[in-house]
Amino acid sequence: MTDFENEELDELEEADNMENYITLTDDNGEDVSFEIIDTIEYEERTFAVLLPFDDEDGEVVILEILPGEGPDYDEFVSVDDDELIEKVFEVFKENYDGEYEFE
C-alpha cells in the first residue's frame, strides 16, 4: 500500500470517527463540542444524548433533533419540558444499563 493510500485511509477513518461528534454554539456565542452518545426515538420525536468534551462531571445534554434544510443539516434544539427530558433520560439509562454509572 502506498503512503497516499495510507493517508487516504487515515482521513476516512477520522471522518468516520467525527460522525459521533458535533460542535454547537450556545446562547453566549461560545462553541461547545459534544460527543453524540446516542439518539433516542420517543413519542415520535428524535433526541440526541450528548456528552460535552469539557464537562468533567459527566452530565449529559439532551436536545431534540429536527430536520433542517437538506439531508445533512439537522437542527439540535433545546427542550424546555423537564418532564420530557427526564423520560428520555430514563430510556437512555435503560439502554446503557451496565455501560455507564448513573447517580
N, C-alpha and C positions, 0 to 999 in steps of 0.2 A: 504494500500500500504506500503511495507517495505521501510526502508531507502535506500536499494540498488536500488530499483525501482525508488525512487525519484532522487537519484544521476544519474541514467542512463537517466532519462527523462531530467534532467538539462543538461547533456552532449549533448543529442540530440538537445535540444533547442539551446544551444550555437553553435553547429555545423551548424544548420540551419541559425542562425544569422551571422555566419562567412562567409557564401556563398556570402554575399554582400560586403566583404572586401578583399583587396589584398595588399600585400607588394611587391614593386618593387625596384630594385636597379638602382639609377640614374647614370649619366655619371661620377660622382665623387666617385662612390663606396658606396654611402650612401643609406641605406634602407629608403624608404618612404612608409608610409601606406596610403591607399586610401579607401574611401567608393565608391562602384560602384553604381552610381545614376541611370544609365540607359544604355542599349545597343541599338544602332540605326542601322538599315539597311539603307544604302544609296548607290545608284548606284552599287548594287550587292556586296557591301563590308559591313563589320560589324565594328562598332566603339563603344568604351566604353567611357562614360562620367563619369569621376572620380572626387571626391572631396577629396583633401588631408586633413588628420586629423590635421596637424599642421598649416594649412593655415587659418589665421583669416580673410582674406579679402573676402573669399567665391568664389574665382575664380576656375572654373573647369578646368580639363585637359582632352583633347580628344585624345585618342590613338586608332589606328586600331588594331583589334583582328584578328590574323592569326592562322590557325590551327597548333598546334605543334605536337610533336611526342607522340601519344597516345591520348585517348579520354579526359583525364583530364588535358592536358597540352597545353593551348593556349598561344600564344605569344602576348604580348602587345607591339606594336612598334609605335614610334613617327611618326607624319605626317608632312612632310615639306611643304606641299601645304597650305598656309594660306587661300586661297580662299575656298578650300575644308573644312578646319576646320570651317570656318565661315558658310558654308552651313549646315554642320552637327549641329553646334550650333543653327542655326535658327530652324532646325527640333526639337531639344531638347526644345527650348523656346516655340514652338507651342504645344508640348506635355505636357508641365508643366506650361502653362499659368495659373496664379492664385495660383499656389502652391509655386512658388519662385518669388522673386523680381529680375528683370533684369534691369541693367543700360544701 
